Amino acid sequence: MFDWFNQSTVFAPYITAFMLGLLGGMHCIGMCGGIIGALSFSISDEEKSKRWQILTSYNIGRISSYALIGAVAGSISYQFGGGHQLGIMRILAGALLIAMGLYLANWWQGITFLERIGSLFWKKIQPLSSYVMPVKNSGQAFLLGGLWGWLPCGLVYSALAYALAQSHPLVSMGVMAAFGLGTLPLVLASGVFADRVKYFIRKQSVRSIIGILVILFGVWTILMPMQHMSEMDHSNMEHSNMAPSTMDKGQMDHSQMDHSNH
């Protein structure tokens, strides 16, 4: 069904990750919107150029931390190699994407369980933000964004599972960077047009459409490895069926040679 997309371009994982970030950006506003708004409105109108520098630096730091997490995940999954193990990881990634879609559509909140687990790790990182706040320059904003990239977030975990399934450090890093870039438009917009953006994303019709699209990404992510695993099983079965017949033919030829010698 979606095989044409999977085979047509090596950029498919990055496009998928970017679209996930773009569609799920409204969740990022809920998680990071407060700090973005604080960064934005702490700068006076007379220093609008500085406002954009700080917002940009913050997001560069945030996306850099995503890329770092992706590289670590890809290095770990690379040890598993290919085959069914990789297929299982991609099916798990698809399941998390579906769960995230249900969450974005406000139909099921089960994925928040992962956020509660991640909060245990976040409690150890969050105190470090006190060293760079209040933010007065781009360097501090970059460091704050780097820290905030580790904020427990179901959307990030969904993207990370997809990156993990790529089973290559560089590809996984690129997937998480693409995901971060996808979140950028709404996150930046929330720093400038916070009230308008929040009003738009709170509409149930908008949430439902975005949730359905993310669910479709999850279904596509599951179907691809299942199809590949089925083809591998079929190929192995054909190979095993052919092997005895080849052996029988060799035994028959050997028997005929013995008979002729007699």
Secondary structure, DSSP 8 states (H G I E B T S, - for coil): --HHHHHH-TTHHHHHHHHHHHHTHHHHHHHHHHHHHHHHHTS-GGGHHHHHHHHHHHHHHHHHHHHHHHHHHHHHHHTT-SHHHHHHHHHHHHHHHHHHHHHHTTS--TTHHHHHHHHHHHHHHGGGGGGS-S--SHHHHHHHHHHHTTS--HHHHHHHHHHHTT--HHHHHHHHHHHHHHHHHHHHHHHHSHHHHHHHHT-HHHHHHHHHHHHHHHHHHHHHHHHHHHHHHHHHHHHHHHHHHHHHHHHHHHHHHHHHH-
